[in-house]
Amino acid sequence: MQFLPRFFLSCAVATLTLGVAPAASPAWLTAHDAEVRAVVARMTLDEKVGQMTQPDLGAIKDLADITRLHLGSVLSGGSSDPAAGNTLAAWADLHVRCQALAVETRLGIPLLYGIDAVHGHNNVLGAVIFPHNIGLGATRDPALIREISEVTAAEIRATGIAWAFAPCLAVPQDIRWGRTYEGYSSDPAVVASFAAPAVRGLQGADLSGLRAVLGCAKHFVGDGGTTYGSAKNGRLDQGDTPFDEATLRAVHLAGYPDAIAAGVGSIMPSYSSWNGEKLSGSHYLLTEVLKDELGFAGFLISDYNAIDQLVDAVAIGGEAHNAAGQVHSNNYKRCIELSINAGMDMVMVTERYGEFITLLKELVHEKRVPMARIDDAVTRILRVKFAMGLTPGARVEPPSAELQAEFGSEAHRAVARRAVRQSLVLLKNEDGVLPLASADVSRLHVVGRGADDLGMQCGGWTIDWQGKRGDVTPGGTTILAALRKSLGAALPYSINGDDAAGGEADTVVVVVGEEPYAEGLGDVAIPALAADDAALVARMKAAGKRVVLVLLTGRPLILGEVADQADAIVAAWLPGTEGDGVADGLLGRSPFTGTLPYAWPRRAADLPESGDPLFPRGFRL
């Protein structure tokens, strides 16, 4: 199958060149299709619709619903932990209990348990938390991306879970977006170069390995191109991408052909719209482009309650929403019809799973959703399950002792530390203030609210959906602790810098940046360094100190006068739990090799992009 020539711009992105057919899903993904078709032929409508349904485990009031409703999948969304507690043992036990209920069904098909493991197994206490994707994009190292994905897969499997909603292949074009840090770069070529390594790292050669987890490329397509203020609910990631098709393909489709060729088994359509049409209901993009043209043989999973937005909540019988604030059932039924017919195979319905099942069966009986579409969806889901060994009657074993012993291990942390080192971008270094390798500890002071705050290092999607400040997870090392390991426990630190301003120190390391956030709540009109942080830099400079500014941030921040006041500036992004990697750069144990994955704006008026950035994309010293 060829790309349609009239939709193309000249572009040097991955396989997206005129007249070049994208590689389809590999043959191993469809190797069990004869067996799958035989199972589908035996299934009742209830069993088929159950396979297409994914509730949030936190919304299931009775786990017996897994058996009763033949559920094919569950997820733990952000902040949705086991009732027994957020421990490795509790997660593993919960997975075993869910699978035991799944195999009690007539066909005994194990379920798929999904989780947002987007920078390590970030929901689970004690897991290694890697830099968010914006930092990994600065490394320009596809081999490292694969290694990180392999470690992440091993830690996921240590809890029994076998499906990660990753990698994110967004190509963000507006740093006001609260999901900017989920994108490797604003450069589609960088994103494309990481797609296959990320998928192969998670899934292994063919999804059958004991360390393999199912990957999920997201969010298809154009999620990084939404225009500010275009969403009715105000969320930039749920807005509109108003580009022609040539631009959509050249920029935002960049990573998908390589991810598909690498065998990614699931893809998540975006909340966003393309020229006014929601992706979750676009037959053209989901079926004609993704499945038919690009040859994707896996299955599509909707984003969290995303299909609810397909029909405007118009009043029906005087009410637009039910008592729970959800879109009225009649509208919801139409949403389901549009999405399934567009090509959605599995629906993340969270708490409305019973209603979803009832309404989808009604749509089939009313012939508004063809049985052929249901069979296609279930075939795609089971094809992936069979590739994973999740076949009827299969016994799903608890996690191995070997994998559990590796969870949060020093070997895994060493990979993360190396990733942090490679992600650091040196933006400024006047008079060679860096490295600090020979610094006399009495001449050095550390200040700023980010220096001893693991939560700020990790950012959003860390234990809690939006992240939080403080000691969010055990086993990590803050930047201050890392510096003290090398320079001695006497290294002085103060959050507000009062001691440093009047003290003997001639060099001050200022660690500041953004509060943790995730999608939606992270959208901002002006992404700038906080006023208090800027004032801290100004005070240190006014006191005659040499200032080394370390930025913990999920996007470039407008610095204003700070750009001139700081003697050295290091973009550390959101490095995760291994603060030693930041110390390695500051102390000269490793060179600064990171490259800016996004342009760094000079002023707010330049957003969303400028021809005169403070630092251009690709910059490094």
C-alpha positions as CSV (number, residue, x, y, z in Angstrom):
1,M,0.0,0.0,0.0
2,Q,1.3,3.4,-1.0
3,F,0.9,6.8,0.7
4,L,-1.4,9.0,-1.4
5,P,0.9,11.4,-3.2
6,R,-1.4,14.4,-3.1
7,F,-1.1,14.5,0.7
8,F,2.7,14.8,0.9
9,L,5.1,17.6,1.5
10,S,8.8,17.1,0.9
11,C,10.1,15.7,4.1
12,A,13.1,13.8,5.4
13,V,11.2,12.1,8.2
14,A,11.7,8.3,8.7
15,T,9.9,6.4,6.0
16,L,7.5,9.2,5.1
17,T,8.7,10.0,1.6
18,L,6.7,10.2,-1.6
19,G,6.0,6.8,-3.1
20,V,7.6,4.7,-0.3
21,A,5.2,2.1,1.2
22,P,5.3,2.0,5.0
23,A,6.2,-1.3,6.6
24,A,3.2,-3.2,7.9
25,S,3.0,-5.1,11.2
26,P,5.4,-8.0,11.2
27,A,4.2,-11.5,10.3
28,W,4.7,-12.9,13.9
29,L,1.8,-10.7,15.0
30,T,-0.7,-12.5,12.8
31,A,0.9,-16.0,13.1
32,H,-1.9,-17.3,15.3
33,D,-4.8,-16.0,13.2
34,A,-6.2,-19.4,12.3
35,E,-6.5,-20.3,16.0
36,V,-7.9,-16.9,16.8
37,R,-10.6,-17.1,14.2
38,A,-11.6,-20.5,15.6
39,V,-12.0,-19.0,19.0
40,V,-14.0,-16.0,17.7
41,A,-16.4,-18.3,15.9
42,R,-17.2,-20.0,19.3
43,M,-17.8,-16.7,21.2
44,T,-21.1,-15.3,22.2
45,L,-21.9,-11.6,21.8
46,D,-21.5,-11.2,25.6
47,E,-18.0,-12.7,25.4
48,K,-17.0,-10.6,22.4
49,V,-18.1,-7.3,23.9
50,G,-16.4,-8.2,27.2
51,Q,-13.1,-8.5,25.4
52,M,-13.7,-5.0,24.0
53,T,-14.2,-3.4,27.5
54,Q,-11.6,-2.0,29.8
55,P,-12.7,-0.6,33.1
56,D,-10.5,1.2,35.6
57,L,-9.9,-1.3,38.4
58,G,-10.5,1.3,41.0
59,A,-14.1,1.7,39.6
60,I,-14.9,-2.0,39.8
61,K,-17.0,-2.4,43.0
62,D,-16.9,-6.2,42.8
63,L,-14.0,-8.0,41.1
64,A,-16.3,-10.8,40.3
65,D,-17.5,-8.6,37.4
66,I,-14.3,-9.7,35.6
67,T,-15.9,-13.2,35.4
68,R,-19.5,-12.2,35.1
69,L,-18.9,-9.7,32.2
70,H,-16.1,-11.7,30.5
71,L,-13.9,-8.6,30.8
72,G,-10.9,-8.7,28.5
73,S,-8.9,-6.0,30.1
74,V,-8.6,-3.7,33.1
75,L,-6.3,-0.8,33.9
76,S,-5.0,1.0,36.9
77,G,-5.1,4.7,36.0
78,G,-3.0,7.4,37.6
79,S,-3.3,7.2,41.4
80,S,-5.3,3.9,41.2
81,D,-3.3,1.6,43.6
82,P,-4.2,-1.8,45.0
83,A,-6.5,-1.6,48.1
84,A,-3.8,-3.5,50.0
85,G,-1.3,-0.7,49.5
86,N,1.2,0.5,47.0
87,T,3.8,-2.3,47.3
88,L,5.5,-4.7,44.9
89,A,3.8,-7.6,46.6
90,A,0.3,-5.9,46.6
91,W,0.5,-5.2,42.9
92,A,1.6,-8.7,42.1
93,D,-1.1,-10.2,44.3
94,L,-3.8,-8.0,42.6
95,H,-2.7,-9.1,39.2
96,V,-2.9,-12.8,40.2
97,R,-6.4,-12.4,41.6
98,C,-7.6,-10.6,38.5
99,Q,-6.2,-13.3,36.2
100,A,-7.8,-16.1,38.4
101,L,-11.2,-14.5,37.8
102,A,-10.6,-14.1,34.1
103,V,-9.8,-17.7,33.5
104,E,-13.0,-18.8,35.4
105,T,-15.0,-17.7,32.3
106,R,-16.3,-20.3,29.8
107,L,-13.3,-19.8,27.4
108,G,-10.8,-19.0,30.1
109,I,-9.1,-16.2,28.2
110,P,-6.6,-14.3,30.4
111,L,-7.0,-10.5,30.6
112,L,-4.7,-7.7,29.7
113,Y,-3.8,-5.4,32.6
114,G,-2.7,-2.0,31.4
115,I,-0.9,0.8,33.2
116,D,0.7,4.2,32.4
117,A,4.4,3.2,32.8
118,V,5.7,6.3,30.9
119,H,9.0,6.9,32.6
120,G,9.7,3.6,34.3
121,H,7.0,1.7,36.3
122,N,6.1,5.1,37.7
123,N,3.0,4.1,39.6
124,V,4.7,1.8,42.0
125,L,6.7,2.7,45.1
126,G,10.4,1.8,44.8
127,A,10.5,1.6,41.0
128,V,13.3,3.2,39.1
129,I,11.9,6.5,37.7
130,F,13.7,7.5,34.4
131,P,13.8,11.0,32.9
132,H,10.6,12.0,31.2
133,N,10.7,11.8,27.4
134,I,11.8,15.4,26.9
135,G,15.0,14.6,28.7
136,L,15.5,11.4,26.7
137,G,15.0,13.4,23.5
138,A,18.0,15.5,24.5
139,T,20.2,12.3,24.6
140,R,19.7,11.6,20.8
141,D,20.5,8.0,21.7
142,P,18.1,5.4,20.3
143,A,20.1,2.5,21.8
144,L,19.7,4.1,25.3
145,I,15.9,4.4,24.6
146,R,15.8,0.6,24.0
147,E,17.7,-0.2,27.1
148,I,15.5,2.0,29.2
149,S,12.4,0.3,27.8
150,E,13.9,-3.1,28.6
151,V,14.4,-2.1,32.2
152,T,10.9,-0.6,32.4
153,A,9.4,-3.8,31.0
154,A,11.3,-6.0,33.5
155,E,10.0,-3.8,36.4
156,I,6.5,-3.9,35.0
157,R,6.6,-7.7,34.8
158,A,7.9,-7.9,38.3
159,T,4.3,-6.8,39.3
160,G,2.7,-9.3,36.9
161,I,1.3,-6.6,34.6
162,A,2.1,-6.9,30.9
163,W,0.8,-3.8,29.1
164,A,2.4,-0.3,29.2
165,F,0.6,2.7,27.7
166,A,3.9,3.8,26.1
167,P,5.7,5.0,24.1
168,C,4.3,8.5,23.5
169,L,5.1,9.5,19.9
170,A,3.7,13.0,20.1
171,V,5.6,15.8,18.3
172,P,4.7,18.8,20.5
173,Q,4.7,22.2,18.8
174,D,3.5,24.4,21.7
175,I,5.3,24.3,25.0
176,R,2.3,25.7,26.7
177,W,0.9,22.2,26.5
178,G,1.0,20.3,29.8
179,R,2.1,17.2,28.1
180,T,5.2,18.7,26.4
181,Y,7.5,16.6,28.6
182,E,5.8,13.4,27.2
183,G,7.2,14.2,23.8
184,Y,10.8,13.4,22.9
185,S,11.1,16.5,20.7
186,S,9.4,19.0,18.5
187,D,11.5,17.5,15.7
188,P,9.6,14.6,14.0
189,A,12.9,13.1,12.9
190,V,14.0,12.7,16.5
191,V,10.6,11.2,17.5
192,A,10.8,8.8,14.6
193,S,14.3,7.6,15.5
194,F,13.1,6.5,19.0
195,A,9.8,4.8,18.0
196,A,11.2,1.3,17.0
197,P,13.8,1.1,19.8
198,A,11.1,2.0,22.4
199,V,8.7,-0.6,21.1
200,R,11.4,-3.4,20.8
201,G,12.7,-2.6,24.3
202,L,9.2,-3.1,25.8
203,Q,8.0,-6.0,23.6
204,G,11.2,-7.9,22.9
205,A,11.5,-9.7,19.6
206,D,7.9,-10.9,19.4
207,L,6.0,-10.3,22.6
208,S,6.5,-13.9,23.8
209,G,9.4,-13.3,26.2
210,L,9.0,-13.5,29.9
211,R,10.3,-10.0,30.2
212,A,8.2,-8.6,27.4
213,V,5.2,-6.2,27.9
214,L,2.7,-5.0,25.3
215,G,3.5,-1.5,24.1
216,C,1.0,1.2,23.1
217,A,2.0,3.9,20.7
218,K,0.1,7.1,21.5
219,H,-1.7,9.4,20.9
220,F,-2.6,8.9,17.3
221,V,-2.4,11.4,15.6
222,G,-1.7,15.2,15.9
223,D,-1.9,15.3,19.7
224,G,1.1,17.6,19.7
225,G,-0.3,20.1,17.2
226,T,-3.4,21.3,19.0
227,T,-3.9,25.1,19.1
228,Y,-4.1,26.9,22.4
229,G,-7.7,27.7,23.4
230,S,-9.3,25.3,20.9
231,A,-10.7,22.8,23.4
232,K,-14.2,23.4,24.9
233,N,-13.0,22.2,28.2
234,G,-9.9,24.3,28.1
235,R,-7.4,21.3,27.9
236,L,-4.9,21.8,25.2
237,D,-4.4,18.1,24.6
238,Q,-8.2,17.8,23.9
239,G,-8.2,20.7,21.4
240,D,-8.0,20.8,17.6
241,T,-5.1,20.3,15.2
242,P,-6.1,22.5,12.2
243,F,-3.5,21.4,9.7
244,D,-3.7,20.1,6.2
245,E,-3.1,16.4,5.7
246,A,0.4,16.9,4.3
247,T,1.5,18.6,7.5
248,L,-0.3,16.1,9.7
249,R,1.6,13.3,8.0
250,A,4.9,15.0,7.7
251,V,5.1,16.1,11.3
252,H,2.7,14.1,13.5
253,L,2.6,10.7,11.9
254,A,6.4,10.5,11.9
255,G,6.9,7.8,14.6
256,Y,4.0,5.5,13.7
257,P,5.3,3.6,10.6
258,D,8.5,2.5,12.4
259,A,6.5,1.6,15.6
260,I,4.2,-0.5,13.5
261,A,7.1,-2.2,11.6
262,A,8.6,-3.0,15.0
263,G,5.5,-4.8,15.9
264,V,3.7,-2.5,18.4
265,G,0.6,-4.4,19.4
266,S,-1.7,-1.5,20.5
267,I,-2.2,2.1,19.6
268,M,-4.1,4.7,21.5
269,P,-6.0,7.4,19.5
270,S,-5.8,10.9,20.8
271,Y,-8.3,12.9,22.7
272,S,-7.8,15.7,20.2
273,S,-9.5,16.6,16.9
274,W,-8.2,17.0,13.4
275,N,-9.9,19.9,11.7
276,G,-12.9,19.6,14.0
277,E,-13.3,15.8,14.0
278,K,-12.4,13.9,17.1
279,L,-9.8,11.2,16.5
280,S,-11.8,8.7,18.5
281,G,-14.5,8.9,15.8
282,S,-12.4,9.3,12.7
283,H,-13.0,6.3,10.3
284,Y,-10.6,7.8,7.8
285,L,-7.6,8.1,10.2
286,L,-8.3,5.0,12.4
287,T,-9.3,2.5,9.7
288,E,-8.4,3.9,6.3
289,V,-5.0,5.3,7.2
290,L,-3.8,3.4,10.3
291,K,-5.1,0.0,9.7
292,D,-5.5,-0.2,5.9
293,E,-2.8,2.0,4.6
294,L,-0.1,1.7,7.3
295,G,-0.9,-2.0,7.7
296,F,-1.4,-1.9,11.5
297,A,-2.6,-5.4,12.6
298,G,-2.9,-4.8,16.3
299,F,-5.8,-3.2,18.2
300,L,-6.8,0.3,19.1
301,I,-7.5,1.3,22.7
302,S,-9.3,4.5,23.4
303,D,-7.9,7.1,25.9
304,Y,-9.5,7.5,29.4
305,N,-13.2,8.2,28.7
306,A,-12.3,9.8,25.4
307,I,-15.2,8.5,23.4
308,D,-17.6,10.4,25.7
309,Q,-16.6,13.5,23.8
310,L,-17.7,12.4,20.4
311,V,-21.2,13.8,20.8
312,D,-21.9,17.2,22.3
313,A,-23.8,16.9,25.5
314,V,-27.1,18.4,24.1
315,A,-30.1,18.2,26.4
316,I,-32.3,15.1,26.1
317,G,-35.5,15.3,28.0
318,G,-34.3,18.5,29.6
319,E,-31.0,16.9,30.8
320,A,-27.6,16.9,29.1
321,H,-25.9,14.8,31.8
322,N,-26.9,12.2,34.4
323,A,-26.6,12.6,38.1
324,A,-22.9,11.7,38.0
325,G,-22.1,14.4,35.6
326,Q,-21.6,12.0,32.7
327,V,-22.9,12.5,29.2
328,H,-26.5,11.4,28.9
329,S,-27.0,7.7,28.1
330,N,-28.6,8.4,24.7
331,N,-25.7,10.6,23.7
332,Y,-23.3,8.0,25.1
333,K,-24.8,5.3,23.0
334,R,-24.2,7.4,19.9
335,C,-20.6,8.0,21.0
336,I,-20.1,4.3,21.3
337,E,-21.6,3.7,17.8
338,L,-19.4,6.4,16.2
339,S,-16.2,5.1,17.8
340,I,-16.6,1.4,17.3
341,N,-17.6,1.9,13.6
342,A,-14.7,4.3,13.1
343,G,-12.4,1.4,14.1
344,M,-11.9,1.5,17.9
345,D,-11.4,-2.0,19.1
346,M,-11.2,-1.7,22.9
347,V,-12.7,1.1,24.9
348,M,-11.3,2.5,28.1
349,V,-14.6,3.1,29.8
350,T,-13.4,3.4,33.4
351,E,-16.5,3.4,35.7
352,R,-19.3,3.1,33.0
353,Y,-18.3,-0.4,31.9
354,G,-21.7,-2.0,32.7
355,E,-23.6,0.6,30.7
356,F,-21.1,0.4,27.9
357,I,-21.6,-3.3,27.5
358,T,-25.3,-3.0,27.5
359,L,-25.4,-0.2,25.0
360,L,-22.9,-1.8,22.6
361,K,-24.9,-5.0,22.6
362,E,-28.1,-3.0,21.9
363,L,-26.3,-1.3,18.9
364,V,-25.4,-4.7,17.5
365,H,-29.0,-6.0,17.9
366,E,-30.2,-2.8,16.2
367,K,-27.7,-3.4,13.4
368,R,-26.1,0.0,14.0
369,V,-22.8,-1.7,14.7
370,P,-22.2,-4.6,12.3
371,M,-21.2,-7.9,13.8
372,A,-18.3,-8.0,11.3
373,R,-16.9,-4.9,13.0
374,I,-17.2,-6.6,16.4
375,D,-15.5,-9.7,15.1
376,D,-12.7,-7.7,13.6
377,A,-12.1,-5.9,16.9
378,V,-12.1,-9.1,18.9
379,T,-9.8,-10.8,16.4
380,R,-7.3,-8.0,16.7
381,I,-7.4,-8.1,20.5
382,L,-7.0,-11.9,20.6
383,R,-4.3,-11.9,18.0
384,V,-2.2,-9.8,20.4
385,K,-3.1,-11.9,23.4
386,F,-2.2,-15.1,21.6
387,A,1.2,-13.6,20.6
388,M,1.7,-12.9,24.3
389,G,0.7,-16.5,25.3
390,L,-2.6,-15.3,26.8
391,T,-4.6,-18.1,25.1
392,P,-7.8,-19.9,26.4
393,G,-7.0,-21.9,29.4
394,A,-3.4,-20.6,29.8
395,R,-2.2,-20.4,33.3
396,V,-0.8,-17.0,34.2
397,E,2.0,-17.5,36.6
398,P,3.0,-15.0,39.4
399,P,6.1,-12.9,38.7
400,S,9.4,-14.7,39.0
401,A,11.6,-14.2,42.0
402,E,14.4,-13.1,39.6
403,L,12.3,-10.2,38.2
404,Q,11.2,-9.2,41.7
405,A,14.8,-9.2,42.9
406,E,15.7,-6.9,40.0
407,F,12.9,-4.4,40.8
408,G,14.5,-1.1,41.8
409,S,17.9,-2.6,41.7
410,E,21.2,-0.8,41.5
411,A,21.8,-2.2,38.1
412,H,18.5,-0.6,36.9
413,R,19.4,2.6,38.7
414,A,22.7,2.7,36.9
415,V,20.9,2.8,33.6
416,A,18.7,5.7,34.8
417,R,21.8,7.6,36.1
418,R,23.4,7.2,32.7
419,A,20.2,8.5,31.0
420,V,20.2,11.5,33.3
421,R,23.8,12.3,32.5
422,Q,23.2,12.1,28.8
423,S,20.0,14.3,29.0
424,L,21.7,17.3,30.6
425,V,21.9,20.3,28.3
426,L,24.5,23.0,29.0
427,L,22.9,26.2,27.9
428,K,25.5,28.7,29.3
429,N,28.9,28.5,31.0
430,E,30.6,31.9,31.4
431,D,34.2,31.9,32.6
432,G,34.2,28.1,32.9
433,V,32.2,28.1,36.2
434,L,31.4,24.4,35.4
435,P,32.5,21.8,36.2
436,L,32.6,22.1,39.9
437,A,35.0,19.2,40.3
438,S,37.7,21.0,42.2
439,A,35.4,23.2,44.3
440,D,36.3,23.8,47.9
441,V,33.1,22.9,49.8
442,S,33.5,26.0,51.9
443,R,33.2,28.1,48.8
444,L,30.1,26.4,47.5
445,H,26.5,26.7,48.6
446,V,23.3,25.0,47.3
447,V,20.0,26.8,47.3
448,G,16.5,26.5,45.8
449,R,13.4,24.4,46.4
450,G,14.3,21.8,43.9
451,A,17.7,20.8,45.3
452,D,16.4,18.3,47.9
453,D,13.0,17.5,46.5
454,L,12.6,14.1,44.8
455,G,9.0,14.9,43.6
456,M,10.2,18.0,41.7
457,Q,12.9,15.9,40.1
458,C,10.4,13.3,38.9
459,G,7.5,15.5,37.9
460,G,4.0,14.3,37.0
461,W,3.0,10.7,36.4
462,T,5.0,9.7,39.5
463,I,3.1,7.6,42.1
464,D,0.2,10.1,41.7
465,W,-1.2,11.1,38.4
466,Q,-0.2,14.8,38.8
467,G,2.9,14.0,40.8
468,K,3.7,15.7,44.1
469,R,6.4,17.4,46.1
470,G,8.7,15.7,48.6
471,D,9.9,12.1,49.1
472,V,7.4,10.6,46.7
473,T,9.1,7.2,46.5
474,P,11.9,5.3,48.3
475,G,15.3,4.5,46.8
476,G,15.8,7.8,45.0
477,T,18.6,10.3,45.4
478,T,18.0,14.1,45.3
479,I,20.5,16.4,43.7
480,L,21.6,17.8,47.1
481,A,22.2,14.3,48.4
482,A,24.2,13.4,45.3
483,L,26.4,16.4,45.7
484,R,26.9,15.7,49.4
485,K,28.0,12.2,48.6
486,S,30.9,13.6,46.6
487,L,31.7,16.9,48.4
488,G,30.9,15.9,51.9
489,A,27.9,16.2,54.2
490,A,29.0,19.7,55.3
491,L,28.0,21.1,51.9
492,P,25.6,23.9,53.0
493,Y,22.0,24.1,51.7
494,S,19.2,26.6,52.2
495,I,16.0,26.8,50.3
496,N,15.7,30.6,50.3
497,G,19.4,31.3,50.0
498,D,19.6,33.6,53.0
499,D,22.7,31.8,54.4
500,A,24.4,31.8,51.0
501,A,23.9,35.5,50.3
502,G,25.9,36.7,53.3
503,G,28.2,33.7,53.6
504,E,31.7,32.9,52.4
505,A,30.5,30.9,49.4
506,D,31.6,32.4,46.0
507,T,29.6,29.9,43.9
508,V,25.9,29.1,44.4
509,V,24.1,26.2,42.8
510,V,20.5,27.3,42.4
511,V,18.1,24.4,41.7
512,V,14.6,25.6,40.8
513,G,11.9,24.9,38.3
514,E,8.3,23.7,37.8
515,E,5.9,22.2,40.4
516,P,4.9,18.7,39.4
517,Y,2.0,18.5,37.0
518,A,0.4,16.3,34.3
519,E,-1.9,16.7,31.4
520,G,-4.6,19.4,31.7
521,L,-3.5,20.9,34.9
522,G,-0.1,21.5,33.3
523,D,-1.4,23.8,30.6
524,V,-0.2,27.3,31.1
525,A,-0.5,30.6,29.1
526,I,3.0,31.7,29.8
527,P,5.6,28.9,30.7
528,A,8.0,31.1,32.6
529,L,10.4,30.6,35.6
530,A,8.4,31.3,38.8
531,A,8.8,34.8,40.2
532,D,10.3,33.5,43.5
533,D,12.8,31.4,41.6
534,A,13.8,34.4,39.4
535,A,14.2,36.6,42.5
536,L,16.4,34.0,44.2
537,V,18.8,34.0,41.2
538,A,18.8,37.8,41.2
539,R,19.6,38.0,45.0
540,M,22.5,35.5,44.6
541,K,23.9,37.6,41.7
542,A,23.4,40.9,43.6
543,A,25.4,39.3,46.5
544,G,28.4,38.9,44.2
545,K,28.1,35.1,43.8
546,R,28.8,33.1,40.7
547,V,25.4,31.4,39.9
548,V,25.0,27.9,38.5
549,L,21.3,27.6,37.6
550,V,19.9,24.0,37.4
551,L,16.4,23.9,35.9
552,L,14.0,21.1,36.8
553,T,11.3,21.5,34.1
554,G,9.0,19.7,31.7
555,R,9.5,22.3,29.0
556,P,11.7,25.3,28.1
557,L,10.9,28.2,30.4
558,I,11.0,31.9,29.6
559,L,13.9,33.1,31.8
560,G,13.8,36.9,31.3
561,E,16.7,38.6,33.1
562,V,17.8,35.3,34.7
563,A,19.3,34.3,31.4
564,D,21.8,37.1,31.8
565,Q,22.2,36.9,35.6
566,A,23.1,33.2,35.8
567,D,26.8,32.4,35.0
568,A,25.9,28.8,34.0
569,I,22.5,27.3,33.0
570,V,21.8,23.6,32.9
571,A,18.6,22.1,31.7
572,A,18.1,19.0,33.8
573,W,14.5,18.5,32.7
574,L,12.6,16.0,34.9
575,P,15.4,13.6,35.6
576,G,13.6,11.1,37.9
577,T,14.9,9.4,40.9
578,E,18.7,9.3,40.1
579,G,20.0,12.7,41.1
580,D,23.5,11.3,40.9
581,G,23.3,11.8,37.2
582,V,22.9,15.6,37.6
583,A,25.8,15.7,40.1
584,D,27.9,13.8,37.6
585,G,27.5,16.6,35.1
586,L,28.0,19.4,37.6
587,L,31.1,17.9,39.0
588,G,32.7,17.1,35.7
589,R,32.5,13.3,36.0
590,S,30.7,13.2,32.6
591,P,30.6,15.7,29.7
592,F,27.6,17.6,28.8
593,T,26.3,15.9,25.7
594,G,22.6,16.7,25.7
595,T,21.1,18.6,22.8
596,L,18.0,20.8,23.0
597,P,15.0,18.8,21.8
598,Y,12.8,22.0,21.7
599,A,13.6,25.6,20.9
600,W,13.9,27.8,24.0
601,P,11.8,30.9,23.7
602,R,13.1,34.3,24.5
603,R,9.8,36.0,25.4
604,A,6.1,35.2,25.9
605,A,5.2,37.0,22.7
606,D,7.2,34.4,20.7
607,L,4.8,31.5,21.6
608,P,4.0,29.0,20.2
609,E,7.2,29.4,18.2
610,S,9.7,32.1,17.2
611,G,12.3,32.8,14.6
612,D,14.4,34.4,17.3
613,P,14.6,31.9,20.2
614,L,17.0,32.4,23.2
615,F,18.4,29.0,22.2
616,P,17.4,27.1,19.0
617,R,16.4,23.5,18.9
618,G,19.6,21.4,18.6
619,F,21.6,23.9,20.7
620,R,24.3,22.7,23.1
621,L,27.6,23.9,24.4
